[in-house]
Amino acid sequence: MGLIGHQRAQGSPLGSTTVPTHPVDGGGRFGVAARVYGRAVWQVLPAWIVARLLVVATLAVAHGIVSSVRPGNAGAQLRVHQGLLVWDGGWYQSIAGHGYAGSGLQSVRFFPALPMAARVLGWVPGVGVGAGVVIIANLCSLAAMAALVVLVRHDLGDRELARRSAWLLALAPSAFSLVLGYADGPLLLCSIVTMMAARTRRWWWAVAAGLAGGLVRPLGILLVVPVLIEAWQSRRSAASATQWAARGAAVAAPVVGTGIYLAWVRAQFGDAWLPFRVQQQIGHRGAVAFPVTSMWHNLTSVVHGHHLGSASHIPWVVLSAALLVVAFRRLPLSYGAFAASVLLVSLTSSNLDSFERYALGAFPLVVAASTLTSRRAVEAGVLAVAATGMVGYAMLAFLGVAVP
């Protein structure tokens, strides 16, 4: 059934790594898959809509605040008038419209898949490249939420857990970035589809999704981790050279995707590592640092009254670490390993800005958190707090106070 095999029976252990891989017989397997995904889209649509209503309403309030309270603040005026193309969204719009050469050397830190897709969509009459960036980002977010529902149902056999995971993914405090013209939605979609394909042993689907992920964002290369684990765990079922080749291609695909962009950068600018060098400059992610050293630096800075904004990231690091433990205990190994790799890379920086957004890309943490909210009252409370946090973070981003 495309990416979908037969679902595990309800009530199976969450941590089980048994993967049903029997294909659906007959020529209608893609029709069945389409119906499954279609139902998932309808299921997640309310959460997707609610998140966008909250963020757009926050943007409207931010406009009012800037006009009445901060009319002389040029930075706030700029950010709020950028709307859903605020911060990184403006870079993607510029790249889509003018290319990397026309957007300046700083633009190379943004990978090409989203702006190039937006450029193509911009060919549609009445759709500019800026609108294209926002449309693609939001449609990918919707598709990612639906894919997460299908993945959780298939792997963990729990429809309620799938529903809770989708709602938490939509309303998590950093999920407002999924409404903006950011590449987080496209990468999230690539990540979930890659995981689903690897778990169901549809390796060529994993090749396609992994290759795309490597072209969407630098973190896309980390999709190597879950695919490698699943390929190793299924090694005894590879009976032919073709099957081994498919596994090898799936493992290599994220690296190849990233390598394609870096090779182009080298041809254009003479330095394949330029995107990472730019990203490590002061004002962006900063120099690479050992995670413990980075955390200690931020804590001591807060104690001495410096960089107080860093204090806001520490609780999220602690929460993410706790959820990582839950993921390793309750979910398949490839889930926990992927989440761990994302968190590790996110912490290897002297600047923890955007950590919350990067952690959201480690989608197994969302599933792990949702395993703890099986009681309706707990889920309602968590979603209310999460949505409030999302509105708050969105407001800070629109006012130019915090970097998403």
N, C-alpha and C positions, 0 to 999 in steps of 0.2 A: 504494500500500500504506500508506494513512494517511500517516505521516510518512516512510516509507521508500521510496526508489526502488531501482533496481538497484544493487548494490554495485559499487564500482570493482574492477578486476582486481587480484589479489594482485601486489605488487611495484611498484605505481605510485609515482611520487615523492611523498614525504610532503608536500611543500609545494605540490602541485598544487591549483589552485582550481577545476578542472573538476567540475561537479556534475551527475550524472545525474538527470534529473527526469521520466523517462518513467513515467507512472502504470501501475499494474498493472491489466490489463483484467479485467472481470467483476465480479460482485457480491461475490466472496469476498475483496476486498482487505483488509477489516478483520479477517477471519479469519486471513489470512496474517500481517498485522501483529501480531495477538495471539499467534500461535505464535512469531514472532520475539522479541517481548518476553518471552514465557513462558520460552523457552530461555535468554534473557539473565538472567532472574531466577534460574533454577536455577543458572546458571554463577556468579553473584556471591554466591549464598546462603552458601557456606562462608566466604568472606571476611567477610561481614556478621556471621555468627554468631561467628566467632573474635574480631572486634573487640568485640562485646558481652560475650563471656565474659571477656575481658581487663579491660574496664572494670568490670564487676560484681565480679570477683574483687578488683580494686584497691579498690573501695568497701568490700568486706568487710574487707580488711586495714586500711584507713583507720579503720574502726570500732574495730578492736582496738587500733590505735595511740592513738587518742584516749582510749579507756577506760583504757589502762594507762600511757601516757606523758604525755598532755596532759589529764588529767581536769579541771583547773581552768581550762582555756582556753575561755572562752565562745564565742569566734568559731569555733574549730575544732569545738566541740560542735554549734553551729548548722549549719555547712556540712555536716558528715558526716551529720547527721540529716535534712538536706534531700534526701539521696540524689541521684537523677537529676534532681531539680528544683533543684539547687544553683545559686547565683548567678542568672543571668537567668531560669532556669527557674521560679524562685519568682515572678518578676514576671509571666511569662506565665500561670502558674496563678492569680495574684490577679486579673489582668485578665479571664481567662475566667470566674472565679467572681463577681467583684464589679463588673466594668466599670472604666473609667478613673476615673470620679469616686470610686469606692470604693477605688481603689488609690493615690490621691495624684497630685499633679502630675508627679512624677518618672516616672510610668508612661507618659507620652505619648511618650517616646522609643522605645518598643517598638511596632512597627507591628501592625495588627490581624488580619491573615489567620490566623496560628496560634492566637491565643487565641479568636477567634470560631469557628474550626473545632473547637477543643477543647470549647467550650461546647456546640456541636451534638452532638458525640460523647458529651458528658456526660449527654445525655438518655437514653442507653442504660442500662437498669437495671444497677446494679453497677459502672458506669464513672464515676468522678468526673472533674472537670475536670482535676485534676492528672495522673491516668492518661491522660486524653485528650491532653494536651500531649505526654507522652512517647511514646505510641503513634503519634500523627501524625508527630512528628519522626523516629521510627525507621523507619516505613513509607516516608516520603518519602526517607529516606537509602537504603533498599533500592531504591526505584524510580529514584533518581538514579544509583546504581551500574549498574543494568541499562541505563538510558538511555545512560550513558557508553559501555558496551560496544557498543551498537547504533550510536552516533554514530561511534566510532572505526573500527568495522568498515566502516561505510558510506563515511566520508570518506577513510580512509587505507588501507583494504583489507588490514588486518593483524589477524588474529584473536589472535595472541599478544600484540601490543601492547595490544589491547583488554583481554585478561585481566590483563596486568601493570598496566595503568592502574587497573583495578577494585581489585586487591589493594593497590596503593599508596594509593589514595583511602581505603580502609578502615582502613589501619594507619599512616597518616601521624601524626607526633607530635601534631598538633592535631586529629586526627580523633576524639578522644574526645568532642569537642563534638557530633559527629553521633549520639552515644548519649544525650546529655543532652536535657532538654526545651528545646532551643534551636531557633531558626528557621533555622539554617544548612542543615539537610537540606531543608526546603521550598524555600529559595532556590536551593540547588544543583540541585534537580529542575527548577525553573522556568528556570534558566539553561541547563541542558543541553538541555531541550526547546525552548527558544527558539532556541538555536543550531542544533539539528537541523532545526527547521521553516524557519528562514531559509536554511540551506544547501540544503535540498531544495525551496525555493520554495513551501512550504505556508504562505502568509502568514497565513491566518486562525488556524492553529494558533499561529503566532508571536504573533498578537494576544492570544489567550487566555493563553498562558504568560507573555508580557511584562506583561500587565495584572496577573496574579496576582503576578508578581515585584515589581512596584511596590508592592503591598500587603503584602508579606511583610517586607521590610527596606529601610532607606534605600538600600543598595547596589543594590537591584533596578533603580533608575532607570538604572544603567549598562548595562543590556541594550540601551539605545538604540544603543550603539556598534557591536556586531557586526551588528545588524539593519540599521543605516544602511549599513554597508560592503557587506553582501550585496545590499541593495536597489540600491545604486549599481552594483555589478558586474553585476547582472542587468538593468540598465535597458533594454538593447536588446531584451530578450525580452518587455517589457511592451507588448502590442499593443492593449490596449483600456483604456478609462477605468476599468473594473472592476478590472483588474489593477493599474493605478496606485493606485487607491483602497486596494486590499488592502495594497500596499507601504507606502503612507502611514500606514495604520492600524497596521501592525506596528511601524513606527518610533515612532509616537506612544504606543503602548500602555503602555510602562513609565512614561512621564511622566504619562499619564492615571491609572494606578494610584496612583502617589505623590500626584498632585494630588487624588484623591478623598479620601484620608486627611487631607491638609493642609487641604482645604476643610472637612471635618468638625471638625477641631481648631479652625479659625477660628470656626466656628459655635458651638462649645461653650465655648471658652476665650478667644476674641477675638484670637488671634495664630496665624496659619497656620504661622509658623516656630518655634513653641514647641518641637516635638520636637528641632530642631537646636540651639536655644538651651540647652535642658536638657542635651543631649549634650555641649555645649562647656563645661559647668561644670567647675570643679576637682573631681577625684574621678571624673570620667567620661573622655571623650576629651580634654578640655581645649581651649584655643583653637586656631583654625586657624593653621597655620604652613606656611611654604614647606618642602618636603621636605628640602632640603639644610640649611636652618637647623635643622629638627627633629633631623636626624641629628647635626649638629655639637653641638647642645645636649646630646644624650644622651651623646655621646662625651666631651665635656669634663666632664660631671658624673661620669662613671665615673672619669676621670683624677684628679679632685679628691676622689674617695671618696664622692661623693653619688649617691643614686639608683642603687645598684649593680645593682638589678634590671633597669635599662634595658640593661645589658650583655648580658643573655641574648637580647635581641631583635636585636641588631646582626648576628650571624652569619646569622640567618634572612632579614634584609633583603638581605644580600650574596648568599645562596644563591638567593633569589627573583629578584634582578636577573640572576644568571647563567642561571637557567632561562628567564627572559623572552627573553634573547638566543637560546637554543635554540628557543624557541617561534616567534620570528619567522623563524628560519632553516629550520625543519623543518615547520612547520604552516601552514595557511592564514592569510591576513592577519587575518581577523576573529577568529581565536583569539588571536593575539598582541596585537591591539588591545584586546580585552576584558580580557585579563590585565593589560595595562599600565594601563588605566583603573582597575582595582580596586587595584593596587599604589599608583598615584599618590594616589588618594583616601585609602587606608589610611595613607599617610605624611604626609598634610597635617594632622598633629595633633602637639601638643607631648607627648602621651602615647602611647607605642607599645604599651601593654598591648593584648592580643588581636590583635596584628598577624599572628601565625601563623594564627589562626583565619580572619581576613579573607583572607589569602593562599591558604588552602585553597579558599575560594570562587572563586578564579581558577583554575578546574579545568584550563584548558589547561596550566598549569604542571605539573600531575600527569602529563598526557600527555607533555609535553616531557621530564620526568624519566624517564618509562618508556621513552622512545626510547633512553635511555642504558644500559638494564639488559637488553639482549637476551641476554647470557650468563647461564646459569642460576646460576652461582656468584655473579655480581654481584647478580642479583636477590635471591637468598637472603640475601646479606649486607645489602643495603639494607633489605629487609623486616624482618630481625631487629633492625637498629639502629632503624628507624622504630617498630616495635612496642615496643621498650624505651623509646624516647622517649615514646610515647603513654602507657604505664603510668606513667612518671615525672611527666609533666605532669598526668595525671588525679589522681595521688596529691596533688600540690601543690594542685590545685583543691579536692579533697575536704577537705584539711586547712586550707583557708582561707588558704594561703600565697600563691597566685598566682591571678590573675583569668583565666579561660578567654578 
